[in-house]
């Protein structure tokens, strides 16, 4: 399934850009005393197609690619979310 079909189209790209302007640093790195630019808006709780959860900015967090692909992926795997 394409990213557009999963909801990551033009509207998401604009929301993502706005969110990253407001939250430019990776929140995982910040917790560990590092300053790293965020490049990904991650859903804290996987939305699994739930549009309400998808668009809930309280469910969003700014992450760098390393944290998204590493620590966050490990957390989701451990919790059975992946």
PDB file of N, CA, C and O in Angstrom:
ATOM      1  N   UNK A   1       0.855  -1.180   0.000  1.00  0.00           N
ATOM      2  CA  UNK A   1       0.000   0.000   0.000  1.00  0.00           C
ATOM      3  C   UNK A   1       0.898   1.238   0.000  1.00  0.00           C
ATOM      4  O   UNK A   1       1.868   1.309   0.754  1.00  0.00           O
ATOM      5  N   UNK A   2       0.573   2.194  -0.835  1.00  0.00           N
ATOM      6  CA  UNK A   2       1.391   3.394  -0.956  1.00  0.00           C
ATOM      7  C   UNK A   2       1.242   4.288   0.272  1.00  0.00           C
ATOM      8  O   UNK A   2       0.282   4.163   1.033  1.00  0.00           O
ATOM      9  N   UNK A   3       2.201   5.186   0.453  1.00  0.00           N
ATOM     10  CA  UNK A   3       2.126   6.116   1.582  1.00  0.00           C
ATOM     11  C   UNK A   3       0.902   7.021   1.440  1.00  0.00           C
ATOM     12  O   UNK A   3       0.265   7.354   2.439  1.00  0.00           O
ATOM     13  N   UNK A   4       0.570   7.420   0.222  1.00  0.00           N
ATOM     14  CA  UNK A   4      -0.635   8.231   0.003  1.00  0.00           C
ATOM     15  C   UNK A   4      -1.878   7.484   0.455  1.00  0.00           C
ATOM     16  O   UNK A   4      -2.749   8.056   1.110  1.00  0.00           O
ATOM     17  N   UNK A   5      -1.959   6.222   0.112  1.00  0.00           N
ATOM     18  CA  UNK A   5      -3.122   5.416   0.480  1.00  0.00           C
ATOM     19  C   UNK A   5      -3.220   5.230   1.990  1.00  0.00           C
ATOM     20  O   UNK A   5      -4.311   5.021   2.522  1.00  0.00           O
ATOM     21  N   UNK A   6      -2.083   5.304   2.682  1.00  0.00           N
ATOM     22  CA  UNK A   6      -2.076   5.160   4.146  1.00  0.00           C
ATOM     23  C   UNK A   6      -2.326   6.487   4.857  1.00  0.00           C
ATOM     24  O   UNK A   6      -2.344   6.533   6.087  1.00  0.00           O
ATOM     25  N   UNK A   7      -2.522   7.581   4.090  1.00  0.00           N
ATOM     26  CA  UNK A   7      -2.842   8.866   4.698  1.00  0.00           C
ATOM     27  C   UNK A   7      -1.714   9.872   4.698  1.00  0.00           C
ATOM     28  O   UNK A   7      -1.878  10.986   5.195  1.00  0.00           O
ATOM     29  N   UNK A   8      -0.561   9.495   4.144  1.00  0.00           N
ATOM     30  CA  UNK A   8       0.598  10.374   4.176  1.00  0.00           C
ATOM     31  C   UNK A   8       0.730  11.189   2.892  1.00  0.00           C
ATOM     32  O   UNK A   8       1.790  11.198   2.266  1.00  0.00           O
ATOM     33  N   UNK A   9      -0.334  11.865   2.505  1.00  0.00           N
ATOM     34  CA  UNK A   9      -0.350  12.674   1.300  1.00  0.00           C
ATOM     35  C   UNK A   9      -0.007  14.127   1.593  1.00  0.00           C
ATOM     36  O   UNK A   9       0.692  14.434   2.558  1.00  0.00           O
ATOM     37  N   UNK A  10      -0.507  15.007   0.746  1.00  0.00           N
ATOM     38  CA  UNK A  10      -0.201  16.436   0.817  1.00  0.00           C
ATOM     39  C   UNK A  10      -0.576  17.031   2.175  1.00  0.00           C
ATOM     40  O   UNK A  10       0.207  17.775   2.765  1.00  0.00           O
ATOM     41  N   UNK A  11      -1.748  16.711   2.661  1.00  0.00           N
ATOM     42  CA  UNK A  11      -2.195  17.267   3.953  1.00  0.00           C
ATOM     43  C   UNK A  11      -1.217  16.861   5.061  1.00  0.00           C
ATOM     44  O   UNK A  11      -0.850  17.683   5.901  1.00  0.00           O
ATOM     45  N   UNK A  12      -0.796  15.588   5.061  1.00  0.00           N
ATOM     46  CA  UNK A  12       0.163  15.124   6.071  1.00  0.00           C
ATOM     47  C   UNK A  12       1.503  15.856   5.924  1.00  0.00           C
ATOM     48  O   UNK A  12       2.093  16.280   6.918  1.00  0.00           O
ATOM     49  N   UNK A  13       1.976  16.000   4.686  1.00  0.00           N
ATOM     50  CA  UNK A  13       3.271  16.654   4.486  1.00  0.00           C
ATOM     51  C   UNK A  13       3.258  18.081   5.037  1.00  0.00           C
ATOM     52  O   UNK A  13       4.238  18.523   5.636  1.00  0.00           O
ATOM     53  N   UNK A  14       2.165  18.794   4.840  1.00  0.00           N
ATOM     54  CA  UNK A  14       2.057  20.162   5.370  1.00  0.00           C
ATOM     55  C   UNK A  14       1.997  20.141   6.896  1.00  0.00           C
ATOM     56  O   UNK A  14       2.652  20.956   7.546  1.00  0.00           O
ATOM     57  N   UNK A  15       1.232  19.235   7.470  1.00  0.00           N
ATOM     58  CA  UNK A  15       1.138  19.129   8.936  1.00  0.00           C
ATOM     59  C   UNK A  15       2.489  18.731   9.522  1.00  0.00           C
ATOM     60  O   UNK A  15       2.902  19.254  10.557  1.00  0.00           O
ATOM     61  N   UNK A  16       3.176  17.799   8.853  1.00  0.00           N
ATOM     62  CA  UNK A  16       4.494  17.341   9.286  1.00  0.00           C
ATOM     63  C   UNK A  16       5.488  18.504   9.292  1.00  0.00           C
ATOM     64  O   UNK A  16       6.221  18.685  10.264  1.00  0.00           O
ATOM     65  N   UNK A  17       5.517  19.286   8.224  1.00  0.00           N
ATOM     66  CA  UNK A  17       6.426  20.434   8.139  1.00  0.00           C
ATOM     67  C   UNK A  17       6.160  21.424   9.270  1.00  0.00           C
ATOM     68  O   UNK A  17       7.091  21.909   9.912  1.00  0.00           O
ATOM     69  N   UNK A  18       4.891  21.716   9.506  1.00  0.00           N
ATOM     70  CA  UNK A  18       4.520  22.656  10.572  1.00  0.00           C
ATOM     71  C   UNK A  18       4.949  22.112  11.936  1.00  0.00           C
ATOM     72  O   UNK A  18       5.492  22.849  12.759  1.00  0.00           O
ATOM     73  N   UNK A  19       4.703  20.820  12.173  1.00  0.00           N
ATOM     74  CA  UNK A  19       5.044  20.217  13.464  1.00  0.00           C
ATOM     75  C   UNK A  19       6.558  20.241  13.683  1.00  0.00           C
ATOM     76  O   UNK A  19       7.016  20.546  14.784  1.00  0.00           O
ATOM     77  N   UNK A  20       7.332  19.926  12.654  1.00  0.00           N
ATOM     78  CA  UNK A  20       8.781  19.921  12.810  1.00  0.00           C
ATOM     79  C   UNK A  20       9.346  21.334  12.993  1.00  0.00           C
ATOM     80  O   UNK A  20      10.367  21.508  13.658  1.00  0.00           O
ATOM     81  N   UNK A  21       8.701  22.326  12.419  1.00  0.00           N
ATOM     82  CA  UNK A  21       9.129  23.713  12.685  1.00  0.00           C
ATOM     83  C   UNK A  21       8.919  24.059  14.152  1.00  0.00           C
ATOM     84  O   UNK A  21       9.747  24.738  14.759  1.00  0.00           O
ATOM     85  N   UNK A  22       7.816  23.593  14.720  1.00  0.00           N
ATOM     86  CA  UNK A  22       7.504  23.866  16.128  1.00  0.00           C
ATOM     87  C   UNK A  22       8.291  22.972  17.083  1.00  0.00           C
ATOM     88  O   UNK A  22       8.524  23.349  18.231  1.00  0.00           O
ATOM     89  N   UNK A  23       8.703  21.785  16.616  1.00  0.00           N
ATOM     90  CA  UNK A  23       9.424  20.801  17.436  1.00  0.00           C
ATOM     91  C   UNK A  23      10.638  20.318  16.648  1.00  0.00           C
ATOM     92  O   UNK A  23      10.638  19.197  16.140  1.00  0.00           O
ATOM     93  N   UNK A  24      11.672  21.152  16.544  1.00  0.00           N
ATOM     94  CA  UNK A  24      12.789  20.834  15.640  1.00  0.00           C
ATOM     95  C   UNK A  24      13.775  19.786  16.160  1.00  0.00           C
ATOM     96  O   UNK A  24      14.617  19.312  15.398  1.00  0.00           O
ATOM     97  N   UNK A  25      13.689  19.420  17.427  1.00  0.00           N
ATOM     98  CA  UNK A  25      14.664  18.493  18.001  1.00  0.00           C
ATOM     99  C   UNK A  25      14.052  17.140  18.326  1.00  0.00           C
ATOM    100  O   UNK A  25      12.879  17.038  18.686  1.00  0.00           O
ATOM    101  N   UNK A  26      14.870  16.106  18.191  1.00  0.00           N
ATOM    102  CA  UNK A  26      14.445  14.743  18.507  1.00  0.00           C
ATOM    103  C   UNK A  26      14.188  14.627  20.009  1.00  0.00           C
ATOM    104  O   UNK A  26      15.075  14.911  20.814  1.00  0.00           O
ATOM    105  N   UNK A  27      12.997  14.218  20.381  1.00  0.00           N
ATOM    106  CA  UNK A  27      12.648  14.136  21.804  1.00  0.00           C
ATOM    107  C   UNK A  27      13.373  12.993  22.511  1.00  0.00           C
ATOM    108  O   UNK A  27      13.631  13.091  23.710  1.00  0.00           O
ATOM    109  N   UNK A  28      13.705  11.922  21.811  1.00  0.00           N
ATOM    110  CA  UNK A  28      14.464  10.821  22.426  1.00  0.00           C
ATOM    111  C   UNK A  28      15.888  11.276  22.723  1.00  0.00           C
ATOM    112  O   UNK A  28      16.405  11.025  23.812  1.00  0.00           O
ATOM    113  N   UNK A  29      16.525  11.944  21.764  1.00  0.00           N
ATOM    114  CA  UNK A  29      17.882  12.447  21.983  1.00  0.00           C
ATOM    115  C   UNK A  29      17.902  13.453  23.138  1.00  0.00           C
ATOM    116  O   UNK A  29      18.786  13.407  23.994  1.00  0.00           O
ATOM    117  N   UNK A  30      16.922  14.359  23.152  1.00  0.00           N
ATOM    118  CA  UNK A  30      16.856  15.359  24.229  1.00  0.00           C
ATOM    119  C   UNK A  30      16.799  14.698  25.597  1.00  0.00           C
ATOM    120  O   UNK A  30      17.458  15.152  26.532  1.00  0.00           O
ATOM    121  N   UNK A  31      16.015  13.626  25.727  1.00  0.00           N
ATOM    122  CA  UNK A  31      15.925  12.903  27.004  1.00  0.00           C
ATOM    123  C   UNK A  31      17.273  12.375  27.468  1.00  0.00           C
ATOM    124  O   UNK A  31      17.513  12.208  28.664  1.00  0.00           O
ATOM    125  N   UNK A  32      18.155  12.113  26.497  1.00  0.00           N
ATOM    126  CA  UNK A  32      19.469  11.561  26.809  1.00  0.00           C
ATOM    127  C   UNK A  32      20.578  12.608  26.773  1.00  0.00           C
ATOM    128  O   UNK A  32      21.760  12.266  26.763  1.00  0.00           O
ATOM    129  N   UNK A  33      20.193  13.891  26.752  1.00  0.00           N
ATOM    130  CA  UNK A  33      21.167  14.967  26.816  1.00  0.00           C
ATOM    131  C   UNK A  33      21.832  15.330  25.505  1.00  0.00           C
ATOM    132  O   UNK A  33      22.849  16.023  25.502  1.00  0.00           O
ATOM    133  N   UNK A  34      21.278  14.875  24.388  1.00  0.00           N
ATOM    134  CA  UNK A  34      21.837  15.186  23.073  1.00  0.00           C
ATOM    135  C   UNK A  34      20.944  16.177  22.347  1.00  0.00           C
ATOM    136  O   UNK A  34      19.744  16.257  22.612  1.00  0.00           O
ATOM    137  N   UNK A  35      21.533  16.925  21.439  1.00  0.00           N
ATOM    138  CA  UNK A  35      20.783  17.854  20.603  1.00  0.00           C
ATOM    139  C   UNK A  35      20.893  17.356  19.165  1.00  0.00           C
ATOM    140  O   UNK A  35      21.959  17.430  18.553  1.00  0.00           O
ATOM    141  N   UNK A  36      19.794  16.851  18.640  1.00  0.00           N
ATOM    142  CA  UNK A  36      19.765  16.289  17.293  1.00  0.00           C
ATOM    143  C   UNK A  36      18.520  16.797  16.575  1.00  0.00           C
ATOM    144  O   UNK A  36      17.424  16.787  17.135  1.00  0.00           O
ATOM    145  N   UNK A  37      18.692  17.232  15.353  1.00  0.00           N
ATOM    146  CA  UNK A  37      17.552  17.694  14.558  1.00  0.00           C
ATOM    147  C   UNK A  37      16.605  16.528  14.282  1.00  0.00           C
ATOM    148  O   UNK A  37      17.035  15.423  13.950  1.00  0.00           O
ATOM    149  N   UNK A  38      15.326  16.795  14.423  1.00  0.00           N
ATOM    150  CA  UNK A  38      14.294  15.805  14.105  1.00  0.00           C
ATOM    151  C   UNK A  38      13.980  15.880  12.622  1.00  0.00           C
ATOM    152  O   UNK A  38      14.009  16.956  12.026  1.00  0.00           O
ATOM    153  N   UNK A  39      13.681  14.737  12.032  1.00  0.00           N
ATOM    154  CA  UNK A  39      13.296  14.705  10.625  1.00  0.00           C
ATOM    155  C   UNK A  39      12.023  13.894  10.395  1.00  0.00           C
ATOM    156  O   UNK A  39      11.498  13.846   9.283  1.00  0.00           O
ATOM    157  N   UNK A  40      11.534  13.256  11.464  1.00  0.00           N
ATOM    158  CA  UNK A  40      10.375  12.380  11.355  1.00  0.00           C
ATOM    159  C   UNK A  40       9.337  12.767  12.398  1.00  0.00           C
ATOM    160  O   UNK A  40       9.669  13.007  13.559  1.00  0.00           O
ATOM    161  N   UNK A  41       8.084  12.825  11.977  1.00  0.00           N
ATOM    162  CA  UNK A  41       6.982  12.963  12.928  1.00  0.00           C
ATOM    163  C   UNK A  41       6.420  11.562  13.120  1.00  0.00           C
ATOM    164  O   UNK A  41       5.854  10.966  12.203  1.00  0.00           O
ATOM    165  N   UNK A  42       6.588  11.060  14.322  1.00  0.00           N
ATOM    166  CA  UNK A  42       6.212   9.692  14.651  1.00  0.00           C
ATOM    167  C   UNK A  42       4.907   9.688  15.436  1.00  0.00           C
ATOM    168  O   UNK A  42       4.635  10.602  16.215  1.00  0.00           O
ATOM    169  N   UNK A  43       4.114   8.659  15.225  1.00  0.00           N
ATOM    170  CA  UNK A  43       2.909   8.456  16.038  1.00  0.00           C
ATOM    171  C   UNK A  43       3.319   7.650  17.262  1.00  0.00           C
ATOM    172  O   UNK A  43       3.778   6.515  17.133  1.00  0.00           O
ATOM    173  N   UNK A  44       3.158   8.225  18.441  1.00  0.00           N
ATOM    174  CA  UNK A  44       3.535   7.544  19.681  1.00  0.00           C
ATOM    175  C   UNK A  44       2.811   6.210  19.792  1.00  0.00           C
ATOM    176  O   UNK A  44       3.421   5.181  20.080  1.00  0.00           O
ATOM    177  N   UNK A  45       1.520   6.242  19.562  1.00  0.00           N
ATOM    178  CA  UNK A  45       0.704   5.024  19.519  1.00  0.00           C
ATOM    179  C   UNK A  45       0.402   4.771  18.043  1.00  0.00           C
ATOM    180  O   UNK A  45      -0.197   5.625  17.390  1.00  0.00           O
ATOM    181  N   UNK A  46       0.799   3.626  17.507  1.00  0.00           N
ATOM    182  CA  UNK A  46       0.514   3.351  16.091  1.00  0.00           C
ATOM    183  C   UNK A  46      -0.983   3.519  15.785  1.00  0.00           C
ATOM    184  O   UNK A  46      -1.838   2.989  16.495  1.00  0.00           O
ATOM    185  N   UNK A  47      -1.275   4.255  14.732  1.00  0.00           N
ATOM    186  CA  UNK A  47      -2.674   4.575  14.418  1.00  0.00           C
ATOM    187  C   UNK A  47      -3.392   3.436  13.715  1.00  0.00           C
ATOM    188  O   UNK A  47      -4.615   3.336  13.817  1.00  0.00           O
ATOM    189  N   UNK A  48      -2.679   2.579  13.010  1.00  0.00           N
ATOM    190  CA  UNK A  48      -3.252   1.436  12.304  1.00  0.00           C
ATOM    191  C   UNK A  48      -4.491   1.812  11.478  1.00  0.00           C
ATOM    192  O   UNK A  48      -5.471   1.068  11.429  1.00  0.00           O
ATOM    193  N   UNK A  49      -4.424   2.976  10.836  1.00  0.00           N
ATOM    194  CA  UNK A  49      -5.513   3.432   9.979  1.00  0.00           C
ATOM    195  C   UNK A  49      -6.587   4.241  10.683  1.00  0.00           C
ATOM    196  O   UNK A  49      -7.466   4.791  10.019  1.00  0.00           O
ATOM    197  N   UNK A  50      -6.545   4.330  11.995  1.00  0.00           N
ATOM    198  CA  UNK A  50      -7.511   5.122  12.758  1.00  0.00           C
ATOM    199  C   UNK A  50      -7.222   6.601  12.507  1.00  0.00           C
ATOM    200  O   UNK A  50      -6.229   7.134  13.001  1.00  0.00           O
ATOM    201  N   UNK A  51      -8.084   7.259  11.743  1.00  0.00           N
ATOM    202  CA  UNK A  51      -7.847   8.647  11.346  1.00  0.00           C
ATOM    203  C   UNK A  51      -7.862   9.618  12.523  1.00  0.00           C
ATOM    204  O   UNK A  51      -7.140  10.615  12.511  1.00  0.00           O
ATOM    205  N   UNK A  52      -8.662   9.343  13.519  1.00  0.00           N
ATOM    206  CA  UNK A  52      -8.682  10.214  14.697  1.00  0.00           C
ATOM    207  C   UNK A  52      -7.316  10.179  15.393  1.00  0.00           C
ATOM    208  O   UNK A  52      -6.781  11.222  15.769  1.00  0.00           O
ATOM    209  N   UNK A  53      -6.766   8.996  15.560  1.00  0.00           N
ATOM    210  CA  UNK A  53      -5.455   8.838  16.181  1.00  0.00           C
ATOM    211  C   UNK A  53      -4.351   9.359  15.257  1.00  0.00           C
ATOM    212  O   UNK A  53      -3.367   9.932  15.724  1.00  0.00           O
ATOM    213  N   UNK A  54      -4.517   9.161  13.967  1.00  0.00           N
ATOM    214  CA  UNK A  54      -3.546   9.638  12.979  1.00  0.00           C
ATOM    215  C   UNK A  54      -3.359  11.145  13.083  1.00  0.00           C
ATOM    216  O   UNK A  54      -2.227  11.629  13.084  1.00  0.00           O
ATOM    217  N   UNK A  55      -4.462  11.893  13.171  1.00  0.00           N
ATOM    218  CA  UNK A  55      -4.402  13.360  13.164  1.00  0.00           C
ATOM    219  C   UNK A  55      -4.314  13.981  14.549  1.00  0.00           C
ATOM    220  O   UNK A  55      -4.266  15.207  14.657  1.00  0.00           O
ATOM    221  N   UNK A  56      -4.293  13.197  15.596  1.00  0.00           N
ATOM    222  CA  UNK A  56      -4.194  13.704  16.963  1.00  0.00           C
ATOM    223  C   UNK A  56      -2.754  14.138  17.234  1.00  0.00           C
ATOM    224  O   UNK A  56      -1.882  13.295  17.443  1.00  0.00           O
ATOM    225  N   UNK A  57      -2.502  15.450  17.231  1.00  0.00           N
ATOM    226  CA  UNK A  57      -1.144  15.951  17.426  1.00  0.00           C
ATOM    227  C   UNK A  57      -0.586  15.594  18.802  1.00  0.00           C
ATOM    228  O   UNK A  57       0.631  15.611  18.987  1.00  0.00           O
ATOM    229  N   UNK A  58      -1.428  15.277  19.753  1.00  0.00           N
ATOM    230  CA  UNK A  58      -0.965  14.800  21.045  1.00  0.00           C
ATOM    231  C   UNK A  58      -0.332  13.419  20.945  1.00  0.00           C
ATOM    232  O   UNK A  58       0.350  12.976  21.868  1.00  0.00           O
ATOM    233  N   UNK A  59      -0.557  12.744  19.832  1.00  0.00           N
ATOM    234  CA  UNK A  59      -0.001  11.424  19.577  1.00  0.00           C
ATOM    235  C   UNK A  59       1.245  11.512  18.696  1.00  0.00           C
ATOM    236  O   UNK A  59       1.783  10.482  18.291  1.00  0.00           O
ATOM    237  N   UNK A  60       1.708  12.711  18.397  1.00  0.00           N
ATOM    238  CA  UNK A  60       2.864  12.908  17.547  1.00  0.00           C
ATOM    239  C   UNK A  60       4.090  13.237  18.391  1.00  0.00           C
ATOM    240  O   UNK A  60       3.989  13.845  19.456  1.00  0.00           O
ATOM    241  N   UNK A  61       5.253  12.817  17.884  1.00  0.00           N
ATOM    242  CA  UNK A  61       6.513  13.216  18.498  1.00  0.00           C
ATOM    243  C   UNK A  61       7.556  13.369  17.399  1.00  0.00           C
ATOM    244  O   UNK A  61       7.534  12.665  16.390  1.00  0.00           O
ATOM    245  N   UNK A  62       8.466  14.306  17.623  1.00  0.00           N
ATOM    246  CA  UNK A  62       9.533  14.565  16.666  1.00  0.00           C
ATOM    247  C   UNK A  62      10.720  13.672  16.988  1.00  0.00           C
ATOM    248  O   UNK A  62      11.202  13.652  18.121  1.00  0.00           O
ATOM    249  N   UNK A  63      11.195  12.921  15.975  1.00  0.00           N
ATOM    250  CA  UNK A  63      12.326  12.017  16.158  1.00  0.00           C
ATOM    251  C   UNK A  63      13.336  12.194  15.028  1.00  0.00           C
ATOM    252  O   UNK A  63      12.982  12.593  13.919  1.00  0.00           O
ATOM    253  N   UNK A  64      14.586  11.893  15.326  1.00  0.00           N
ATOM    254  CA  UNK A  64      15.583  11.787  14.263  1.00  0.00           C
ATOM    255  C   UNK A  64      15.424  10.384  13.654  1.00  0.00           C
ATOM    256  O   UNK A  64      14.795   9.511  14.252  1.00  0.00           O
ATOM    257  N   UNK A  65      15.989  10.182  12.486  1.00  0.00           N
ATOM    258  CA  UNK A  65      15.843   8.890  11.817  1.00  0.00           C
ATOM    259  C   UNK A  65      16.467   7.764  12.631  1.00  0.00           C
ATOM    260  O   UNK A  65      15.915   6.665  12.690  1.00  0.00           O
ATOM    261  N   UNK A  66      17.604   8.025  13.256  1.00  0.00           N
ATOM    262  CA  UNK A  66      18.280   6.981  14.038  1.00  0.00           C
ATOM    263  C   UNK A  66      17.400   6.503  15.189  1.00  0.00           C
ATOM    264  O   UNK A  66      17.299   5.300  15.427  1.00  0.00           O
ATOM    265  N   UNK A  67      16.767   7.421  15.903  1.00  0.00           N
ATOM    266  CA  UNK A  67      15.895   7.029  17.024  1.00  0.00           C
ATOM    267  C   UNK A  67      14.621   6.356  16.517  1.00  0.00           C
ATOM    268  O   UNK A  67      14.146   5.393  17.119  1.00  0.00           O
ATOM    269  N   UNK A  68      14.068   6.858  15.416  1.00  0.00           N
ATOM    270  CA  UNK A  68      12.854   6.262  14.857  1.00  0.00           C
ATOM    271  C   UNK A  68      13.107   4.820  14.425  1.00  0.00           C
ATOM    272  O   UNK A  68      12.313   3.925  14.711  1.00  0.00           O
ATOM    273  N   UNK A  69      14.227   4.611  13.733  1.00  0.00           N
ATOM    274  CA  UNK A  69      14.526   3.281  13.199  1.00  0.00           C
ATOM    275  C   UNK A  69      15.164   2.365  14.233  1.00  0.00           C
ATOM    276  O   UNK A  69      15.198   1.149  14.045  1.00  0.00           O
ATOM    277  N   UNK A  70      15.670   2.933  15.322  1.00  0.00           N
ATOM    278  CA  UNK A  70      16.347   2.147  16.354  1.00  0.00           C
ATOM    279  C   UNK A  70      15.516   1.985  17.607  1.00  0.00           C
ATOM    280  O   UNK A  70      14.794   1.000  17.758  1.00  0.00           O
ATOM    281  N   UNK A  71      15.616   2.951  18.510  1.00  0.00           N
ATOM    282  CA  UNK A  71      14.972   2.850  19.823  1.00  0.00           C
ATOM    283  C   UNK A  71      13.458   2.699  19.721  1.00  0.00           C
ATOM    284  O   UNK A  71      12.875   1.861  20.410  1.00  0.00           O
ATOM    285  N   UNK A  72      12.815   3.496  18.876  1.00  0.00           N
ATOM    286  CA  UNK A  72      11.346   3.423  18.754  1.00  0.00           C
ATOM    287  C   UNK A  72      10.926   2.080  18.170  1.00  0.00           C
ATOM    288  O   UNK A  72       9.955   1.483  18.636  1.00  0.00           O
ATOM    289  N   UNK A  73      11.637   1.599  17.165  1.00  0.00           N
ATOM    290  CA  UNK A  73      11.316   0.307  16.555  1.00  0.00           C
ATOM    291  C   UNK A  73      11.488  -0.817  17.574  1.00  0.00           C
ATOM    292  O   UNK A  73      10.680  -1.745  17.614  1.00  0.00           O
ATOM    293  N   UNK A  74      12.526  -0.740  18.389  1.00  0.00           N
ATOM    294  CA  UNK A  74      12.744  -1.754  19.427  1.00  0.00           C
ATOM    295  C   UNK A  74      11.621  -1.738  20.462  1.00  0.00           C
ATOM    296  O   UNK A  74      11.152  -2.791  20.892  1.00  0.00           O
ATOM    297  N   UNK A  75      11.190  -0.532  20.863  1.00  0.00           N
ATOM    298  CA  UNK A  75      10.079  -0.418  21.826  1.00  0.00           C
ATOM    299  C   UNK A  75       8.814  -1.065  21.264  1.00  0.00           C
ATOM    300  O   UNK A  75       8.139  -1.830  21.952  1.00  0.00           O
ATOM    301  N   UNK A  76       8.501  -0.747  19.999  1.00  0.00           N
ATOM    302  CA  UNK A  76       7.292  -1.302  19.402  1.00  0.00           C
ATOM    303  C   UNK A  76       7.381  -2.810  19.244  1.00  0.00           C
ATOM    304  O   UNK A  76       6.391  -3.514  19.445  1.00  0.00           O
ATOM    305  N   UNK A  77       8.546  -3.311  18.890  1.00  0.00           N
ATOM    306  CA  UNK A  77       8.727  -4.764  18.764  1.00  0.00           C
ATOM    307  C   UNK A  77       8.560  -5.426  20.134  1.00  0.00           C
ATOM    308  O   UNK A  77       7.904  -6.461  20.249  1.00  0.00           O
ATOM    309  N   UNK A  78       9.143  -4.841  21.150  1.00  0.00           N
ATOM    310  CA  UNK A  78       9.050  -5.387  22.503  1.00  0.00           C
ATOM    311  C   UNK A  78       7.591  -5.404  22.985  1.00  0.00           C
ATOM    312  O   UNK A  78       7.162  -6.335  23.667  1.00  0.00           O
ATOM    313  N   UNK A  79       6.840  -4.360  22.618  1.00  0.00           N
ATOM    314  CA  UNK A  79       5.444  -4.242  23.057  1.00  0.00           C
ATOM    315  C   UNK A  79       4.481  -4.945  22.117  1.00  0.00           C
ATOM    316  O   UNK A  79       3.268  -4.863  22.308  1.00  0.00           O
ATOM    317  N   UNK A  80       4.996  -5.635  21.105  1.00  0.00           N
ATOM    318  CA  UNK A  80       4.144  -6.358  20.178  1.00  0.00           C
ATOM    319  C   UNK A  80       3.389  -5.460  19.206  1.00  0.00           C
ATOM    320  O   UNK A  80       2.355  -5.855  18.667  1.00  0.00           O
ATOM    321  N   UNK A  81       3.898  -4.262  18.983  1.00  0.00           N
ATOM    322  CA  UNK A  81       3.216  -3.311  18.102  1.00  0.00           C
ATOM    323  C   UNK A  81       3.745  -3.369  16.681  1.00  0.00           C
ATOM    324  O   UNK A  81       3.194  -2.716  15.795  1.00  0.00           O
ATOM    325  N   UNK A  82       4.782  -4.121  16.447  1.00  0.00           N
ATOM    326  CA  UNK A  82       5.345  -4.256  15.082  1.00  0.00           C
ATOM    327  C   UNK A  82       5.238  -5.676  14.638  1.00  0.00           C
ATOM    328  O   UNK A  82       5.649  -6.008  13.526  1.00  0.00           O
TER     329      UNK A  82
END
